[in-house]
Amino acid sequence: MSDVFALIDCNNFFVSCERLFRPELSDRPVVVLSSNDGCAVSRSNEAKVLGIPMGAPAFKWRHFFRQNGVVQFSGNFELYGDISQRITRLLTGITPRTEVYSVDESFLDLSRLKITDYGAWGREARRRILREVGIPVSVGIASTKTLAKLAAEQAKHDAGLEGVLELVNLPPHDREDYMLGTPINDIWGVGRRLAPRLRAEGIYNALDLSRIRPRLAGQLMGVHGRQMVAELNGVSCHPLEPFGRIRQTVMHGRQFGEDTGEPLVIEAAIASLTARAAARLRTDGLLARQAAVYLSGNRHKPGYQRLSRSLGFDTPTADTGLITGRLMDAIGTLNASTAFHRADVLFFDLISERKLQVDLFNHLDLDESKVSKSRLQAVDSLNARYGSHTVRYAAEDLSASWQPRRGHRSPRYTTAWDDLPIAQTKRPPLR
Amino acid sequence: MDDDLQAMAHGDGVSVHSGFPNPAADRQERGQRLALDINQLLVKHPSSTYLFRVAGHHFSDQGIYDGDVAVIDRALRPRPADLVVAWQTGGSTLCRYGQLGPEDQVWGVVAAVIHQYV
């Protein structure tokens, strides 16, 4: 049985979610901004044509947006999360062998489905997601994940393909045309650092890369590179991971409403970020062995400064109170004259709770960790039921300058009863 | 039913008691709730079902009131007499599919309308 993978990739996902409830924006340039209205994180095709780059800082482009009629949205991440879950649900109904790769991409293992025409299958999947959930997607189908990703990328940009490209049953010279048309930096796993090194070796596109000797691939890129070359030649090295990859880090960060050096505001921010990251650990059944905190100034302003501190825990933990306290201690006294722009909290060196129980059974003071855990579970469940800030730690203050700026956020159409979209009744025709 | 019979034939999940066996024991053990879930009745296709708030009085004579919640299923194919949410210039409207003009876009079919008295 040979491998067949499909990649389902949502087009301009956040923008598409906004357009679902604002169809009149379907041909307007639209951008979605990151949290706190920092920079463009999703752009409609019209916005891309206008030359707005990914990550364009909103404050620099404000004038341009206004002049060109660009519609901007603050991130409505609850909406995007819900729509993403709907797509996953639909795909899981097609085959349980589905790997949610990111919020807008999923791999499917098609090898066990009885499909004769992969192109027709892809067009039907695309049609169903567009019609039933309301989101346009691109579909790539091939014998490896790397090729499926390449096919989806081609399907997205080549209008003639109507959103679907399958490479499984394509004649070899046609497949090579698509590989020739895929620049090196568009290949899955080729990052910003690797691309120039490959170009220096005369490797400009996927076809070039597929033809290099395994030895050279190894020299240039290690095991990772040998696998990449194998995958481009149709030999699958990355199997489907239906349960997702094991999380290596948890990170939460936010920009301040305005730059600040006020220790109380910064403390509140760190406490709140820690609370969220720790809740994430607990939902995933993970504990952190190390944590770090970063405070940084505004890169676009003079006098850019950065402060970072990291620390380790003797006993791995997901306890908000404990971690917040240790991070505060690590930061020490702040000089109020240094203005910071954003704060990030990172947990790394993670271990699964279950593994820890086996590893440390004899060393842990089980009673104490049980108490701490049940207290935290109570906090999490109250917050889940009554909204995310019902129960907080003392320092987790929601002072105004810490609250994110979300001036252009759309209603939470699918996640808040008060924000449901409106259907205006229309007078029936007179008989 | 077939599954139950099969399970009994193989002795799966059937415990030996002197009293009448609890036919729901299996579901209880798996942590599933026994009571009816109203979502089963109203939401046939969770991935394609969205909720809208009804505004206006034009359908009051047909039992649809201002403030009701309309359950919209995008997976259903509209027939002429169906109620739909459609996109017309100026916003989303609730109307009969047959009322629509060629320019209007159907957003989804009304599968149910919920009216709360309290």
Interface residues (C-beta under 8 A of the other chain):
Chain A: P23 E24 R86 I87 R89 L90 G93 R131 E132 V133 G134 Y413 T414 L420 P421 I422 A423 Q424 T425 K426 R427 P428 P429
Chain B: H45 P46 S47 S48 Y50 L51 F52 R53 V54 A55 G56 H57 H58 F59 I64 D66 V69 A70 R74 A75 V85 W87 Q88 T89 G91 S92 T93 L94 C95 R96 Q99 Q105 W107
